[in-house]
Amino acid sequence: MTKVLIIDDEVNLRETITEMLSYTGYHVCLAKDGIEGLTKVIEFQPDIIICDVMMPELDGYGFVEQHKCSKQAHVPVVLLTAKVEQKDEEYGLSLGVKAYIRKPFTFKDLQEKINLYANKG
């Protein structure tokens, strides 16, 4: 079972993604911001991380910068964001994320990225 960590400050979005992923057979863990996300990566040992960009405390870019210096840096990150400018996507990709998904998105698109990039065993 693929383990997915969702880091997003929007409660409704977190719950919706969790419900859909759980229903389709994924094991999901949640974090409300980048700081909590860093802790959950260690505790949960996910196969992939889906992380929002705009969050309080520690945003998605800050999370990725700290994550890539950690012992869990091998866990791939996909950024999820409402930011639409090309420079934002280029910056995220320059940090080493696997993909950049713009909101609104389809569950199919999210699931395809998870299946494509998740570290499975």
KAVENCOR-V450397 format. One record per pair of residues at least 4 apart in sequence whose C-alpha atoms are under 6 Angstrom apart, sorted by the first residue. I is the first residue (numbers start at 1). GAP is how many residues later the second one is. D is the distance in Angstrom with one decimal. If there is no record, write none. Layout:
I_GAP_D, I_GAP_D
This chain:
1_25_5.8, 2_24_5.3, 3_24_4.7, 3_25_5.8, 3_43_4.8, 3_44_5.1, 4_24_4.9, 4_42_5.4, 4_44_5.2, 4_45_5.8, 5_23_5.9, 5_24_4.8, 5_25_5.8, 5_41_5.9, 5_44_4.8, 6_24_5.0, 6_44_4.9, 7_24_4.7, 7_25_5.7, 7_26_5.9, 7_30_6.0, 7_44_4.6, 8_24_5.2, 8_25_5.9, 8_44_5.1, 9_23_4.6, 9_24_5.8, 9_46_5.8, 18_4_5.8, 21_5_5.3, 22_4_5.0, 31_5_5.5, 31_6_5.2, 34_24_4.7, 34_25_5.8, 34_29_5.0, 35_23_5.8, 40_4_5.5, 41_4_5.4, 47_71_5.1, 47_72_4.8, 48_27_5.7, 48_28_5.2, 48_70_4.9, 49_28_4.7, 50_27_5.9, 50_28_4.9, 50_29_5.9, 51_9_6.0, 51_28_4.9, 51_29_5.7, 52_8_5.6, 52_27_5.7, 52_28_4.6, 52_29_5.5, 53_6_5.5, 53_7_3.9, 53_28_5.5, 54_5_5.4, 55_4_4.7, 58_4_5.8, 63_4_5.9, 64_4_6.0, 67_6_5.6, 68_5_4.5, 77_20_5.1, 77_21_5.9, 78_19_5.7, 78_20_5.5, 78_21_4.9, 78_22_5.9, 79_21_4.8, 80_21_4.8, 80_22_5.9, 81_21_5.0, 81_22_5.5, 82_20_5.6, 82_21_4.8, 90_4_6.0, 93_4_5.1, 113_4_6.0, 114_4_5.5
